[in-house]
């Protein structure tokens, strides 16, 4: 890897990460964020997969979570601390979630995203998600609508070929450990 690349270290979330995760959660969602207890319950939940992203210097810079239910995954959250946004850490977390879906034979992935969050919508679209409607007033802090996004079957060539292409580009921009 080139030395000028950012390095993302993606690890399974631990109880030691949660205080830092809460700070990122507050920056992303304001006063209507998940509690420490919610995250503690999630990392113990057998259906849930939660990850923390760290810089090469060991700074917690983001987190992501999803649930695997039968052949579907629901991404519950991906959030990056403000100083680390637009540096591919969110994309590295999304890659980890998709890779886990492949490993667990999960066929479809869904999520909700703020209709105003163009950067996230563009990222999900790049990775093969499509819009399938909205949830009116979904976000409590400002009553904003959420766009509902889904993938096609991730084992179909159309998705897999696109995924391999965008991951190759990602790996040229960030090193994932």
C-alpha positions in Angstrom: 0.0 0.0 0.0 1.1 3.6 -0.6 2.2 5.5 2.5 -0.1 8.5 1.7 -3.2 6.3 2.1 -5.5 6.7 5.2 -5.6 3.5 7.2 -8.9 2.2 8.6 -8.8 -0.4 11.3 -12.2 -2.0 11.5 -12.9 -4.1 14.6 -15.9 -5.7 16.3 -17.3 -3.1 18.8 -16.4 -3.7 22.4 -17.8 -2.2 25.6 -14.6 -0.1 25.8 -15.6 1.7 22.6 -19.0 2.7 23.6 -18.2 6.0 25.4 -16.5 7.2 22.2 -19.3 5.8 20.1 -21.8 7.9 22.1 -19.8 11.1 21.3 -19.9 10.3 17.6 -23.6 9.4 17.9 -24.3 12.8 19.6 -22.5 14.7 16.8 -24.5 12.8 14.2 -28.0 12.8 15.9 -28.0 15.5 18.5 -30.1 14.9 21.6 -32.1 12.1 20.0 -29.2 9.6 20.0 -28.9 6.0 21.2 -28.0 5.5 24.9 -25.0 3.7 26.3 -27.4 0.9 27.4 -28.7 0.6 23.8 -25.2 0.0 22.4 -24.4 -2.4 25.3 -27.5 -4.4 24.4 -26.7 -4.3 20.7 -23.2 -5.8 21.1 -24.7 -8.7 23.1 -27.5 -9.3 20.6 -26.8 -12.4 18.5 -28.6 -10.9 15.5 -26.5 -7.7 15.6 -23.1 -6.9 14.1 -21.5 -3.7 15.4 -18.1 -2.4 14.3 -15.8 0.4 15.4 -13.5 2.2 13.0 -10.1 3.5 14.1 -7.4 5.6 12.4 -3.9 4.2 12.1 -3.1 6.2 15.3 -5.8 4.4 17.2 -8.4 7.2 17.3 -12.0 6.0 17.2 -13.4 7.7 14.1 -16.7 5.9 13.4 -19.0 3.0 14.0 -21.6 1.0 12.2 -24.2 -1.6 13.0 -26.6 -3.9 11.4 -28.9 -6.8 12.1 -28.9 -10.1 10.2 -32.4 -11.6 10.2 -32.8 -14.7 8.0 -31.6 -13.6 4.5 -31.9 -9.9 5.1 -29.6 -7.3 6.8 -30.8 -4.0 8.2 -28.1 -1.4 8.6 -29.1 0.4 11.8 -26.4 3.1 11.7 -23.2 4.3 10.2 -21.7 7.4 11.7 -18.3 9.1 11.4 -16.9 11.8 13.8 -16.9 15.2 12.0 -13.0 15.5 11.6 -12.9 12.1 9.8 -15.9 12.6 7.4 -15.3 12.3 3.6 -12.1 10.3 4.3 -13.5 6.8 3.3 -14.1 5.5 6.9 -17.8 5.2 6.3 -17.2 3.4 3.1 -14.8 1.0 4.9 -17.5 0.3 7.5 -20.0 -0.3 4.7 -17.6 -2.7 3.0 -17.2 -4.7 6.3 -21.0 -5.0 6.6 -21.4 -6.2 3.1 -18.5 -8.7 3.5 -20.2 -10.1 6.6 -23.5 -10.4 4.6 -21.6 -12.5 2.1 -20.1 -14.6 4.8 -23.5 -15.2 6.5 -25.3 -15.8 3.2 -27.5 -12.7 3.7 -29.0 -11.9 0.3 -30.6 -8.4 0.8 -29.5 -5.3 2.7 -31.7 -2.4 3.7 -31.4 0.9 5.5 -33.0 4.3 6.1 -31.1 7.5 5.4 -32.0 11.2 5.8 -33.4 12.6 2.6 -31.0 15.5 3.0 -27.9 13.4 3.4 -26.7 13.5 -0.2 -23.2 12.2 0.6 -24.6 9.0 2.2 -27.3 8.5 -0.5 -24.5 8.8 -3.1 -22.4 6.3 -1.3 -25.2 3.7 -0.9 -26.2 4.2 -4.6 -22.5 3.6 -5.6 -22.7 0.3 -3.7 -25.8 -0.8 -5.4 -28.6 0.4 -3.1 -31.8 1.8 -4.7 -34.6 3.9 -3.2 -37.9 2.2 -2.5 -39.9 4.9 -0.8 -39.8 7.1 2.2 -40.7 7.0 5.9 -42.4 10.3 6.8 -41.0 12.1 9.8 -38.6 9.3 10.6 -36.0 11.3 12.4 -37.0 12.5 15.8 -34.7 15.5 16.2 -36.2 17.4 13.2 -39.0 15.2 11.8 -37.1 14.7 8.6 -38.2 12.0 6.2 -36.0 8.9 5.6 -35.3 7.4 2.3 -35.7 3.6 2.4 -32.9 1.9 0.4 -32.4 -1.8 -0.6 -30.0 -3.8 -2.5 -30.9 -6.5 -5.0 -29.7 -10.0 -4.2 -26.0 -9.4 -3.4 -25.2 -12.8 -4.9 -26.4 -11.8 -8.3 -23.7 -10.9 -10.8 -25.1 -7.4 -11.3 -24.5 -6.6 -7.6 -21.3 -8.6 -7.2 -19.6 -7.2 -10.3 -20.3 -3.6 -9.2 -19.3 -4.4 -5.6 -15.9 -5.8 -6.7 -15.3 -2.7 -8.9 -16.1 -0.1 -6.2 -14.1 -2.1 -3.5 -11.1 -2.1 -5.8 -11.3 1.6 -6.1 -11.8 2.0 -2.3 -8.7 -0.2 -1.6 -6.7 2.2 -3.7 -7.7 5.1 -1.5 -7.7 3.6 2.0 -6.0 0.6 3.6 -8.4 -1.6 5.6 -7.0 -3.8 8.3 
